[in-house]
Amino acid sequence: MTSAGSPEGAGPGTGRGLEVIIITPVSDVEGMGPTYQGEPSERDSGAPAPSREPGASPGWRELTPSVAAAMAALAWGLLLAPRGYAEGDGSELTVALALGGVPHPTGYPLYTLGGHVVTSLLHAVGVSWPVAANAWSALGSAVAVFFLARVASALAGRDSRSPLPARGLVGALAVIVSLLALIAQPIWNNAAAGAEVYSWHAAWVAAAAWLALRLATRAEAGTLRGRAWLAWGLALGVGLAHHATSLLVSLPLTLWLLRRAAPVGARGAAALATGAVLPLLSWGWIAYRASHPAAFQWPLLEPGLRGLLNHVAGRVYGGYIGGFHPSEADARLLVTAIPWLLLAFAATLAAAGSRAGGLGRSFVRVLVVAMAGQALFVLAYRVPDPSAHLLPILALGTASIPPLALRLARRAGTAVTALAAAALLLILLPAAIARDVAARAEAEETERVVRAAWNGIPFEHGLVAWNNDLYARLRAYQLLEGSHPDRIVENPGVLSWEGPRRRFLDRHGFDPWDGAPPRSEDALSGLAASAARAGRMPAIDFDDAIRAARAGGWPPTR
């Protein structure tokens, strides 16, 4: 998220920052049979291996690599999650999950409502709200990895055309190792180990890719029925209800599926449209909360149809379209992803250019289109934190690595391939894991300093101004922990917008800007002083409190 921390009309800003803190397997229509059963190929026996009915349920052996990788992803996310509030949007999303409120655009109603149930259950058995919210993201990572493993298993089965001595074991290990390397990537870990929306977006991307491949395989055996198109419509709607960038993946997959499964027919089209609309009804929750707000939620959400459309379309971020300007910290994070991004793109391009035709190659080519579209979006989205938008590229690209590994094993031998994979992992993983561990330590240090500064403020009745996304953490302390509940906590950038400023005046009886609203980013720092004059109360800029806490002293008041 990028906060609404800039004067109205200038678009949302990021605040000054915390300056002192740092698949079900797809039956092989080409006669190869299930991926991991280890049956001989045509070249082995002179006869085609038995193949399953398209869309049949997998056996437990075939699900083992997917389940193993998913459990590893869940364990890794829980292990690396901070013991308190996560960085970035973690505080805001934790409060939204706990209270069932509306977070920043595009609102993420399915994420919020589903997460509210899960985190409430965890909290009921003694898990703290921030740890429960972090666990919700770890679960999203596990779901993403499960479906990526199903896609990778299907692609590896299609590409595996020669008699490796233990083809099933080699394929399973290729899938598991590739996905273990993926979840260790710092960008993936950022989304999986803290309260964020992106691990569940990656889960949707992986599930949509798996479902598209499964339906296309069924379509080769006959026309898809209404239930199949209803399922795909539901997938489209879920993606759009969760994140607008889902269109970068769903559009190419839909066009490809329509072409492979033509003709759709009137019933199919009606089922597709119905399925797509149903998840969008969750936007009704946003509309309801706009008129019946939670104790804390996205402050720029306004009641009415216009307010709803503005929120789900993310219009407050429209000023960021065009250009590429990551923050220094996010640029460092992007650098860590370059080796795996290059490997993922290389593997996908190699599969797309394979001489073997058929459904598998056609599917991978669509993935290339989706990955390229996502990459162009990242390069044209001028937010300070674009790294999370690389997750769909990392996810879809990683699904093509196991087929590449199997191809190499055919040509160079299993031992050589294993040694090459081990060497690559030894080069890439230690630094990635060290960065993941350091990210947890940084989050916990941030939590320590912010909490110390909050507890060190020498008044209970007064205003705390913080031009930073993390101001939501102070509200979390108040609403979820009952800590210093009588303080007024505000983000100066938010109060530069008329709606929040009007609501402040109605609630507290005075204009926080004392009749002189800010006209520039620099003027936002004057909120504490103007509120102290207008409200005749103590007030403090929380950055001053942070500095004082780091120095071990009491923060000055204004």
Secondary structure as the mmCIF struct_conf table of DSSP 4:
data_model
#
loop_
_struct_conf.conf_type_id
_struct_conf.id
_struct_conf.beg_label_comp_id
_struct_conf.beg_label_asym_id
_struct_conf.beg_label_seq_id
_struct_conf.end_label_comp_id
_struct_conf.end_label_asym_id
_struct_conf.end_label_seq_id
STRN STRN1 GLY A 5 GLY A 5
BEND BEND1 SER A 6 SER A 6
TURN_TY1_P TURN_TY1_P1 GLU A 8 GLY A 9
BEND BEND2 ALA A 10 ALA A 10
STRN STRN2 THR A 14 GLY A 15
BEND BEND3 ARG A 16 ARG A 16
TURN_TY1_P TURN_TY1_P2 GLU A 19 VAL A 20
HELX_LH_PP_P HELX_LH_PP_P1 PRO A 25 SER A 27
TURN_TY1_P TURN_TY1_P3 VAL A 29 MET A 32
BEND BEND4 THR A 35 GLN A 37
HELX_RH_AL_P HELX_RH_AL_P1 GLU A 42 SER A 45
BEND BEND5 GLY A 46 ALA A 47
HELX_LH_PP_P HELX_LH_PP_P2 PRO A 48 PRO A 50
HELX_LH_PP_P HELX_LH_PP_P3 ARG A 52 GLU A 53
TURN_TY1_P TURN_TY1_P4 PRO A 54 GLY A 55
HELX_LH_PP_P HELX_LH_PP_P4 ALA A 56 GLY A 59
HELX_RH_AL_P HELX_RH_AL_P2 TRP A 60 LEU A 80
BEND BEND6 ALA A 81 ALA A 81
BEND BEND7 ARG A 83 GLY A 84
BEND BEND8 GLU A 87 GLU A 87
TURN_TY1_P TURN_TY1_P5 GLY A 88 ASP A 89
HELX_RH_AL_P HELX_RH_AL_P3 GLY A 90 LEU A 99
TURN_TY1_P TURN_TY1_P6 GLY A 100 GLY A 100
BEND BEND9 HIS A 104 HIS A 104
TURN_TY1_P TURN_TY1_P7 PRO A 105 THR A 106
HELX_RH_AL_P HELX_RH_AL_P4 PRO A 109 ALA A 124
TURN_TY1_P TURN_TY1_P8 VAL A 125 GLY A 126
HELX_RH_AL_P HELX_RH_AL_P5 TRP A 129 ASP A 159
BEND BEND10 SER A 162 SER A 162
TURN_TY1_P TURN_TY1_P9 PRO A 165 ALA A 166
HELX_RH_AL_P HELX_RH_AL_P6 ARG A 167 ILE A 183
TURN_TY1_P TURN_TY1_P10 ALA A 184 ALA A 184
BEND BEND11 GLN A 185 GLN A 185
HELX_RH_AL_P HELX_RH_AL_P7 PRO A 186 ALA A 192
BEND BEND12 ALA A 193 ALA A 195
BEND BEND13 VAL A 197 VAL A 197
HELX_RH_AL_P HELX_RH_AL_P8 TYR A 198 ALA A 221
BEND BEND14 GLY A 222 GLY A 222
HELX_RH_AL_P HELX_RH_AL_P9 GLY A 226 HIS A 242
HELX_RH_3T_P HELX_RH_3T_P1 ALA A 244 SER A 246
HELX_RH_AL_P HELX_RH_AL_P10 LEU A 247 ALA A 261
HELX_RH_AL_P HELX_RH_AL_P11 GLY A 265 VAL A 277
HELX_RH_3T_P HELX_RH_3T_P2 LEU A 278 SER A 282
HELX_RH_AL_P HELX_RH_AL_P12 TRP A 283 SER A 291
BEND BEND15 HIS A 292 HIS A 292
BEND BEND16 ALA A 295 PHE A 296
TURN_TY1_P TURN_TY1_P11 PRO A 299 LEU A 300
BEND BEND17 PRO A 303 GLY A 304
HELX_RH_AL_P HELX_RH_AL_P13 LEU A 305 VAL A 312
TURN_TY1_P TURN_TY1_P12 ALA A 313 GLY A 314
HELX_RH_3T_P HELX_RH_3T_P3 ARG A 315 TYR A 320
STRN STRN3 ILE A 321 ILE A 321
BEND BEND18 GLY A 322 GLY A 322
HELX_RH_AL_P HELX_RH_AL_P14 GLU A 328 ALA A 352
TURN_TY1_P TURN_TY1_P13 GLY A 353 GLY A 353
BEND BEND19 ARG A 355 ARG A 355
BEND BEND20 GLY A 358 GLY A 358
HELX_RH_AL_P HELX_RH_AL_P15 LEU A 359 LEU A 379
TURN_TY1_P TURN_TY1_P14 ALA A 380 ALA A 380
STRN STRN4 TYR A 381 TYR A 381
BEND BEND21 PRO A 384 PRO A 384
HELX_RH_3T_P HELX_RH_3T_P4 PRO A 386 LEU A 390
HELX_RH_AL_P HELX_RH_AL_P16 LEU A 391 THR A 398
TURN_TY1_P TURN_TY1_P15 ALA A 399 SER A 400
HELX_RH_AL_P HELX_RH_AL_P17 ILE A 401 ALA A 412
HELX_RH_AL_P HELX_RH_AL_P18 THR A 414 GLY A 456
BEND BEND22 PRO A 458 PRO A 458
BEND BEND23 GLU A 460 GLY A 462
STRN STRN5 LEU A 463 ALA A 465
STRN STRN6 ASN A 468 ASN A 468
TURN_TY1_P TURN_TY1_P16 ASP A 469 LEU A 470
HELX_RH_AL_P HELX_RH_AL_P19 TYR A 471 GLU A 481
BEND BEND24 HIS A 484 HIS A 484
TURN_TY1_P TURN_TY1_P17 PRO A 485 ASP A 486
BEND BEND25 ARG A 487 ARG A 487
STRN STRN7 ILE A 488 GLU A 490
HELX_RH_AL_P HELX_RH_AL_P20 PRO A 492 LEU A 495
TURN_TY1_P TURN_TY1_P18 SER A 496 SER A 496
BEND BEND26 TRP A 497 TRP A 497
HELX_RH_AL_P HELX_RH_AL_P21 GLU A 498 HIS A 508
BEND BEND27 GLY A 509 PHE A 510
TURN_TY1_P TURN_TY1_P19 PRO A 512 GLY A 515
BEND BEND28 ARG A 519 GLU A 521
HELX_RH_3T_P HELX_RH_3T_P5 ASP A 522 GLY A 526
HELX_RH_AL_P HELX_RH_AL_P22 LEU A 527 GLY A 535
TURN_TY1_P TURN_TY1_P20 ARG A 536 ARG A 536
BEND BEND29 MET A 537 MET A 537
STRN STRN8 ALA A 539 ASP A 541
HELX_RH_AL_P HELX_RH_AL_P23 PHE A 542 ALA A 551
TURN_TY1_P TURN_TY1_P21 GLY A 552 GLY A 552
BEND BEND30 GLY A 553 GLY A 553
HELX_LH_PP_P HELX_LH_PP_P5 TRP A 554 PRO A 556
#
